[in-house]
Each structure stands twice: as structure tokens, then as C-alpha cells.
Amino acid sequence: MAQASIGDSEFDRETAVTPGAPGVYDTQLFPGWTVMNIVNGGYLLAVMGRALGDALPHSDPFAVSAHYLTPSVPGPAVVRTEAVRTGRTLSTGQASLFQTGEDGSEVERIRFLASYGDLDALPDDIRTAAKPPEMPPLERCVSTSEGPLPDGDFTIIDRLSMWLDPATVGWAVGEPSGRGEMRAWFGLADGREPDPLSLLFTVDALPPTSFDLGLRGWTPTVELTAHIRCRPAPGPLRVAITTRNLAGGFLEEDAEVWDSADRLVAQSRQLARAPRA
């Protein structure tokens, strides 16, 4: 498969924003990035991350926190940004995405606060106990292009090249492990290489860990915080997501994203509503 260059891929075209008034960007949310006809939360992070990166003097997202207020649907939207503070190494801004509701009024879908910097200027010292997830080689994993597919309309699957760890796909044959784990080799279907913006999408792109807990259906994100740690090397990513606690109808998902050079390039935690059993 030929690789799409950054800027000329489906992901770039369909997360594009068009500047209008100062700090205001028009965009289109595309139906190919939906789960059960609702726009995926990671895709929304990438759209808003692109707008805020254009509005601030620094372009690389370092830390983002998003609250999902109402479900986003395919169609036109507008992103309004505001610079909160600009410094020498970090700039912080906020953004909100709006769509027109059924009654014609403007509805806020997601509110986003983020700090941006220059990933290439970071020191190269690493002191960590974190290790890449133990997974079989890609060729021994299960491609979502051949199955398993979740129940319902998961149009987003066609945008992805994803090979799931066989130890985390028991849910597909009615045998979830109950451990709340999901692991996969991950990339975009058109071969676009990963970058900081696409990592914002990656942290929320795998099937939800609720499947491995024996729960099927939509798992809507309430809040998601992501940290981008370094610019990823070319090649497939390894993504590991875990849930340790489902209580009161909510669960957390902790994600780690590792690049082909065995570096931890992104981390996230989100709070989501659990599907109804």
C-alpha cells in the first residue's frame, strides 16, 4: 500500500479547518469517522487540536483536556479559539466546537483546554519504568479488515489499519476475558504516518474496553485528557488500553501509545459512561 504524505491524506483533508474571523474556524465533520452515527471523540480532538495549533504560536499539542457536552454529528461545525497565555516554551489556549441544533440554535458539543509547545526542542533524557505492551507480532494478530467487527454502525473501522491482540478479542465470539483490556497494532488505512495531531485521535480509536468486560454498545466519553510525549517515529503504533474500575455506570480508560522505536509517545485517561448490559 502506498503511503499518503502528511497534508494529502484522508485524515488531513477531513480534519481540515478554515480560518474566518480571528480565532474562528469553520470545519466539516465527516461521516466516515463515526461510531453508531456519532462522531468519534478522538477525531474531534484532532479537529480541535488542528484549529488551536493554528491559533497559538506553538503548534505541537503537549497536554489536552476535553469535556464532551453533547454528541457531535456529521455536518458543518465551527471552532472558536482563545489564547489564554503565550510563553517562550509553552502556550495555552481553549476552544469550543459548535453545531446548529435541530431547532436552529447553536449547540456547544465539546470544550477543549490545551497547552502547546515544540516537541523537537525537548531534551532527550529518558528515565522511566514504563515498558511497551507485550503483544504478538503484527502478522499473528487479528485484522479488523477481516473481523471481528463490533455490533452496530462502526463506520470508523474503514479508516483504520488495526490488528488486535488475540488475547483481547474474546468478546467477538462471546467470550470476553473480563480483564478490561484492549491492545492493537495501529495505523491509518491510507498509510499516513503518525504525528502529534494523529496521536490525539489514536488514544480514542480502539474498540472500548467495555467489550472485554462483556458490555456491548456505545461508550460515550465524558472527559478525556491526553499527553503527547514526543514526535512518533514512522511505522505502526502499539496501543494498550485498560480499565480497572467500572462503578456507578462509569468507567475509566487508560491508554498508552508506543511508536516503532519503542518510545512512549502518548498517554491518556478518559471517563466514559458504561454501556447498558
C-alpha beads as a LAMMPS data file, in Angstrom:
LAMMPS data file: protein, C-alpha beads

277 atoms
276 bonds

1 atom types
1 bond types

-500.0 500.0 xlo xhi
-500.0 500.0 ylo yhi
-500.0 500.0 zlo zhi

Masses

1 110.0

Atoms # bond

1 1 1 0.000 0.000 0.000
2 1 1 1.404 3.394 -0.992
3 1 1 1.878 5.777 1.898
4 1 1 -0.061 9.022 1.937
5 1 1 2.020 12.082 2.759
6 1 1 1.012 14.262 5.685
7 1 1 -1.196 17.010 4.328
8 1 1 -2.545 14.886 1.466
9 1 1 -4.244 12.094 3.412
10 1 1 -7.881 11.448 4.136
11 1 1 -7.209 12.212 7.803
12 1 1 -5.721 15.628 6.967
13 1 1 -8.445 16.523 4.495
14 1 1 -11.218 15.522 6.878
15 1 1 -9.774 17.268 9.942
16 1 1 -9.106 20.467 7.999
17 1 1 -10.239 23.817 9.382
18 1 1 -10.771 27.078 7.505
19 1 1 -9.973 30.347 9.314
20 1 1 -12.630 33.045 9.280
21 1 1 -12.846 35.824 11.835
22 1 1 -9.843 36.000 14.206
23 1 1 -9.717 32.799 16.263
24 1 1 -12.742 31.272 14.496
25 1 1 -12.528 28.243 12.186
26 1 1 -15.127 26.558 10.028
27 1 1 -14.914 22.803 9.608
28 1 1 -16.865 19.793 8.381
29 1 1 -17.286 16.657 10.490
30 1 1 -17.254 13.709 8.101
31 1 1 -19.468 10.602 8.455
32 1 1 -16.540 8.235 7.931
33 1 1 -15.319 8.882 11.493
34 1 1 -18.455 7.826 13.355
35 1 1 -19.464 5.162 15.859
36 1 1 -23.198 4.407 15.783
37 1 1 -23.685 7.621 13.779
38 1 1 -21.945 9.725 16.484
39 1 1 -18.625 11.394 15.644
40 1 1 -15.665 9.701 17.382
41 1 1 -14.155 11.625 20.297
42 1 1 -10.547 11.215 19.158
43 1 1 -11.400 12.562 15.708
44 1 1 -12.944 15.611 17.405
45 1 1 -9.745 16.085 19.424
46 1 1 -7.756 16.128 16.176
47 1 1 -10.070 18.697 14.564
48 1 1 -9.907 20.986 17.582
49 1 1 -6.203 20.338 18.029
50 1 1 -5.590 21.486 14.467
51 1 1 -7.574 24.693 14.973
52 1 1 -5.920 25.602 18.270
53 1 1 -2.466 24.765 16.914
54 1 1 -3.088 27.260 14.122
55 1 1 -4.286 29.918 16.559
56 1 1 -1.356 29.642 19.008
57 1 1 2.339 30.473 18.406
58 1 1 3.294 26.850 19.195
59 1 1 1.893 24.069 17.008
60 1 1 2.535 20.784 18.875
61 1 1 -0.065 19.650 21.434
62 1 1 1.533 18.706 24.762
63 1 1 -1.432 18.311 27.126
64 1 1 -5.117 18.485 26.218
65 1 1 -8.273 18.081 28.271
66 1 1 -11.686 17.889 26.628
67 1 1 -15.189 17.727 28.064
68 1 1 -17.798 16.226 25.742
69 1 1 -21.012 18.154 26.341
70 1 1 -23.376 16.853 23.656
71 1 1 -22.944 14.205 20.909
72 1 1 -21.421 15.548 17.692
73 1 1 -22.950 14.506 14.371
74 1 1 -21.638 14.633 10.798
75 1 1 -22.041 18.025 9.196
76 1 1 -20.771 21.594 9.423
77 1 1 -19.300 22.924 12.651
78 1 1 -17.417 25.949 13.902
79 1 1 -14.477 26.053 16.321
80 1 1 -13.904 29.181 18.395
81 1 1 -10.467 29.508 19.963
82 1 1 -8.941 31.792 22.582
83 1 1 -5.304 32.197 23.636
84 1 1 -5.121 32.034 27.428
85 1 1 -1.374 32.519 27.828
86 1 1 1.580 32.558 25.461
87 1 1 5.099 31.948 26.743
88 1 1 8.535 31.157 25.384
89 1 1 8.224 27.363 25.586
90 1 1 4.514 26.756 26.145
91 1 1 1.297 28.381 25.015
92 1 1 -2.117 27.583 26.475
93 1 1 -5.454 28.084 24.777
94 1 1 -9.032 26.944 24.847
95 1 1 -11.519 26.088 22.141
96 1 1 -15.150 25.094 21.776
97 1 1 -16.836 23.323 18.888
98 1 1 -20.411 24.280 17.993
99 1 1 -23.041 22.865 15.653
100 1 1 -26.538 24.005 14.755
101 1 1 -29.183 22.058 16.647
102 1 1 -32.499 20.771 15.339
103 1 1 -34.255 23.947 16.484
104 1 1 -31.746 26.164 14.665
105 1 1 -29.923 27.278 17.804
106 1 1 -26.185 26.895 18.294
107 1 1 -25.178 23.921 20.478
108 1 1 -21.763 23.522 22.100
109 1 1 -20.507 19.970 21.534
110 1 1 -17.071 19.893 23.160
111 1 1 -14.877 22.250 25.210
112 1 1 -11.117 21.896 24.969
113 1 1 -8.227 23.319 27.048
114 1 1 -4.679 22.613 25.907
115 1 1 -1.009 23.523 26.232
116 1 1 1.168 23.558 23.116
117 1 1 4.931 23.687 22.613
118 1 1 7.739 22.437 20.362
119 1 1 8.331 18.685 20.701
120 1 1 11.595 18.932 18.771
121 1 1 13.033 21.254 21.454
122 1 1 12.578 18.762 24.313
123 1 1 15.659 17.225 25.992
124 1 1 16.417 13.628 25.086
125 1 1 16.964 12.211 28.596
126 1 1 14.602 9.336 29.493
127 1 1 14.103 7.908 32.983
128 1 1 11.131 5.605 33.026
129 1 1 9.823 2.320 34.347
130 1 1 7.237 2.130 31.547
131 1 1 7.616 -0.728 29.075
132 1 1 5.925 -1.371 25.709
133 1 1 2.960 -3.753 25.899
134 1 1 3.710 -7.419 25.323
135 1 1 1.938 -8.325 22.097
136 1 1 2.311 -10.929 19.359
137 1 1 3.879 -9.783 16.079
138 1 1 1.503 -7.926 13.809
139 1 1 1.113 -10.890 11.467
140 1 1 -0.176 -13.039 14.343
141 1 1 -2.828 -10.514 15.370
142 1 1 -6.413 -10.182 14.132
143 1 1 -7.035 -7.580 11.435
144 1 1 -10.274 -5.622 11.734
145 1 1 -10.450 -5.605 7.927
146 1 1 -11.307 -9.301 8.199
147 1 1 -13.149 -9.212 11.539
148 1 1 -14.003 -9.046 14.346
149 1 1 -16.438 -6.206 13.902
150 1 1 -18.498 -4.780 16.760
151 1 1 -22.283 -4.799 16.656
152 1 1 -23.841 -1.639 15.198
153 1 1 -22.590 1.005 12.772
154 1 1 -18.818 1.384 13.247
155 1 1 -18.032 3.285 10.040
156 1 1 -14.732 4.431 11.536
157 1 1 -13.292 0.915 11.134
158 1 1 -12.804 1.576 7.397
159 1 1 -10.438 4.474 8.202
160 1 1 -8.100 2.270 10.240
161 1 1 -5.430 -0.376 9.794
162 1 1 -5.730 -2.199 13.093
163 1 1 -4.536 -5.623 14.212
164 1 1 -5.934 -6.659 17.586
165 1 1 -4.039 -8.802 20.082
166 1 1 -5.857 -12.187 20.032
167 1 1 -5.864 -12.164 23.847
168 1 1 -8.213 -9.158 23.767
169 1 1 -10.762 -10.234 21.132
170 1 1 -12.691 -12.903 23.026
171 1 1 -15.669 -10.532 23.090
172 1 1 -16.075 -11.047 19.340
173 1 1 -17.039 -14.698 19.888
174 1 1 -19.000 -14.167 23.089
175 1 1 -16.074 -14.920 25.406
176 1 1 -14.853 -11.611 26.916
177 1 1 -11.966 -12.056 29.342
178 1 1 -13.412 -9.709 31.964
179 1 1 -10.000 -8.076 32.403
180 1 1 -10.952 -4.802 30.661
181 1 1 -8.032 -4.814 28.212
182 1 1 -7.611 -3.883 24.547
183 1 1 -4.321 -3.978 22.635
184 1 1 -3.562 -3.454 18.964
185 1 1 -1.058 -2.545 16.324
186 1 1 -2.467 0.635 14.843
187 1 1 -2.250 2.883 11.806
188 1 1 -4.427 4.817 9.385
189 1 1 -5.818 2.870 6.426
190 1 1 -4.314 5.141 3.777
191 1 1 -0.796 4.707 5.176
192 1 1 -0.427 8.198 6.638
193 1 1 2.429 8.150 9.125
194 1 1 1.693 9.166 12.733
195 1 1 2.356 12.663 14.024
196 1 1 1.376 14.589 17.184
197 1 1 -2.032 15.529 15.766
198 1 1 -2.951 11.987 14.756
199 1 1 -1.928 10.767 18.229
200 1 1 -4.852 12.779 19.619
201 1 1 -7.073 10.553 17.502
202 1 1 -5.196 7.343 18.263
203 1 1 -5.791 7.437 22.031
204 1 1 -9.549 7.040 21.415
205 1 1 -9.627 4.877 18.281
206 1 1 -9.627 1.277 19.558
207 1 1 -12.787 -0.664 20.444
208 1 1 -13.747 0.219 24.027
209 1 1 -12.518 -1.924 26.908
210 1 1 -16.161 -2.330 27.943
211 1 1 -16.380 -5.006 25.215
212 1 1 -13.800 -7.050 27.125
213 1 1 -15.936 -6.610 30.256
214 1 1 -18.884 -8.217 28.482
215 1 1 -20.771 -4.980 27.725
216 1 1 -21.678 -4.058 24.153
217 1 1 -22.871 -0.764 22.744
218 1 1 -21.927 2.892 22.662
219 1 1 -19.473 4.002 25.381
220 1 1 -19.685 7.815 25.262
221 1 1 -16.718 9.811 26.557
222 1 1 -17.434 12.328 29.301
223 1 1 -13.907 13.726 29.687
224 1 1 -10.575 12.868 28.064
225 1 1 -7.079 14.065 28.946
226 1 1 -4.160 13.260 26.638
227 1 1 -0.425 13.886 26.906
228 1 1 1.741 13.881 23.772
229 1 1 5.263 12.968 24.888
230 1 1 7.333 13.055 21.700
231 1 1 7.091 13.061 17.925
232 1 1 6.452 9.457 16.812
233 1 1 8.773 7.553 14.505
234 1 1 7.322 6.260 11.220
235 1 1 5.672 2.865 11.291
236 1 1 2.835 1.133 13.107
237 1 1 1.962 2.139 16.652
238 1 1 1.222 -0.168 19.563
239 1 1 -1.766 0.882 21.650
240 1 1 -2.748 -0.626 25.011
241 1 1 -5.906 0.397 26.872
242 1 1 -7.007 -0.810 30.292
243 1 1 -9.966 -0.313 32.617
244 1 1 -9.564 -1.156 36.296
245 1 1 -12.801 0.202 37.715
246 1 1 -16.369 0.253 36.460
247 1 1 -18.726 1.632 39.100
248 1 1 -21.850 3.741 39.198
249 1 1 -22.321 3.437 35.455
250 1 1 -18.925 4.965 34.596
251 1 1 -15.533 3.523 33.715
252 1 1 -12.053 4.901 33.143
253 1 1 -9.820 4.005 30.220
254 1 1 -6.053 4.458 30.475
255 1 1 -4.237 4.382 27.137
256 1 1 -0.568 4.167 26.204
257 1 1 0.721 4.612 22.650
258 1 1 4.195 3.351 21.702
259 1 1 5.951 4.014 18.402
260 1 1 8.112 1.745 16.239
261 1 1 11.218 2.899 18.150
262 1 1 9.754 1.579 21.440
263 1 1 9.115 5.084 22.790
264 1 1 6.055 6.047 24.792
265 1 1 4.683 8.796 22.547
266 1 1 1.226 9.430 24.042
267 1 1 -0.798 8.700 27.164
268 1 1 -4.419 9.377 28.017
269 1 1 -7.121 8.814 30.574
270 1 1 -10.812 9.205 29.938
271 1 1 -14.007 8.857 31.909
272 1 1 -16.826 7.262 29.934
273 1 1 -20.356 6.093 30.523
274 1 1 -20.593 2.332 30.536
275 1 1 -22.972 0.738 28.022
276 1 1 -26.062 -0.787 29.493
277 1 1 -25.747 -4.525 29.902

Bonds

1 1 1 2
2 1 2 3
3 1 3 4
4 1 4 5
5 1 5 6
6 1 6 7
7 1 7 8
8 1 8 9
9 1 9 10
10 1 10 11
11 1 11 12
12 1 12 13
13 1 13 14
14 1 14 15
15 1 15 16
16 1 16 17
17 1 17 18
18 1 18 19
19 1 19 20
20 1 20 21
21 1 21 22
22 1 22 23
23 1 23 24
24 1 24 25
25 1 25 26
26 1 26 27
27 1 27 28
28 1 28 29
29 1 29 30
30 1 30 31
31 1 31 32
32 1 32 33
33 1 33 34
34 1 34 35
35 1 35 36
36 1 36 37
37 1 37 38
38 1 38 39
39 1 39 40
40 1 40 41
41 1 41 42
42 1 42 43
43 1 43 44
44 1 44 45
45 1 45 46
46 1 46 47
47 1 47 48
48 1 48 49
49 1 49 50
50 1 50 51
51 1 51 52
52 1 52 53
53 1 53 54
54 1 54 55
55 1 55 56
56 1 56 57
57 1 57 58
58 1 58 59
59 1 59 60
60 1 60 61
61 1 61 62
62 1 62 63
63 1 63 64
64 1 64 65
65 1 65 66
66 1 66 67
67 1 67 68
68 1 68 69
69 1 69 70
70 1 70 71
71 1 71 72
72 1 72 73
73 1 73 74
74 1 74 75
75 1 75 76
76 1 76 77
77 1 77 78
78 1 78 79
79 1 79 80
80 1 80 81
81 1 81 82
82 1 82 83
83 1 83 84
84 1 84 85
85 1 85 86
86 1 86 87
87 1 87 88
88 1 88 89
89 1 89 90
90 1 90 91
91 1 91 92
92 1 92 93
93 1 93 94
94 1 94 95
95 1 95 96
96 1 96 97
97 1 97 98
98 1 98 99
99 1 99 100
100 1 100 101
101 1 101 102
102 1 102 103
103 1 103 104
104 1 104 105
105 1 105 106
106 1 106 107
107 1 107 108
108 1 108 109
109 1 109 110
110 1 110 111
111 1 111 112
112 1 112 113
113 1 113 114
114 1 114 115
115 1 115 116
116 1 116 117
117 1 117 118
118 1 118 119
119 1 119 120
120 1 120 121
121 1 121 122
122 1 122 123
123 1 123 124
124 1 124 125
125 1 125 126
126 1 126 127
127 1 127 128
128 1 128 129
129 1 129 130
130 1 130 131
131 1 131 132
132 1 132 133
133 1 133 134
134 1 134 135
135 1 135 136
136 1 136 137
137 1 137 138
138 1 138 139
139 1 139 140
140 1 140 141
141 1 141 142
142 1 142 143
143 1 143 144
144 1 144 145
145 1 145 146
146 1 146 147
147 1 147 148
148 1 148 149
149 1 149 150
150 1 150 151
151 1 151 152
152 1 152 153
153 1 153 154
154 1 154 155
155 1 155 156
156 1 156 157
157 1 157 158
158 1 158 159
159 1 159 160
160 1 160 161
161 1 161 162
162 1 162 163
163 1 163 164
164 1 164 165
165 1 165 166
166 1 166 167
167 1 167 168
168 1 168 169
169 1 169 170
170 1 170 171
171 1 171 172
172 1 172 173
173 1 173 174
174 1 174 175
175 1 175 176
176 1 176 177
177 1 177 178
178 1 178 179
179 1 179 180
180 1 180 181
181 1 181 182
182 1 182 183
183 1 183 184
184 1 184 185
185 1 185 186
186 1 186 187
187 1 187 188
188 1 188 189
189 1 189 190
190 1 190 191
191 1 191 192
192 1 192 193
193 1 193 194
194 1 194 195
195 1 195 196
196 1 196 197
197 1 197 198
198 1 198 199
199 1 199 200
200 1 200 201
201 1 201 202
202 1 202 203
203 1 203 204
204 1 204 205
205 1 205 206
206 1 206 207
207 1 207 208
208 1 208 209
209 1 209 210
210 1 210 211
211 1 211 212
212 1 212 213
213 1 213 214
214 1 214 215
215 1 215 216
216 1 216 217
217 1 217 218
218 1 218 219
219 1 219 220
220 1 220 221
221 1 221 222
222 1 222 223
223 1 223 224
224 1 224 225
225 1 225 226
226 1 226 227
227 1 227 228
228 1 228 229
229 1 229 230
230 1 230 231
231 1 231 232
232 1 232 233
233 1 233 234
234 1 234 235
235 1 235 236
236 1 236 237
237 1 237 238
238 1 238 239
239 1 239 240
240 1 240 241
241 1 241 242
242 1 242 243
243 1 243 244
244 1 244 245
245 1 245 246
246 1 246 247
247 1 247 248
248 1 248 249
249 1 249 250
250 1 250 251
251 1 251 252
252 1 252 253
253 1 253 254
254 1 254 255
255 1 255 256
256 1 256 257
257 1 257 258
258 1 258 259
259 1 259 260
260 1 260 261
261 1 261 262
262 1 262 263
263 1 263 264
264 1 264 265
265 1 265 266
266 1 266 267
267 1 267 268
268 1 268 269
269 1 269 270
270 1 270 271
271 1 271 272
272 1 272 273
273 1 273 274
274 1 274 275
275 1 275 276
276 1 276 277
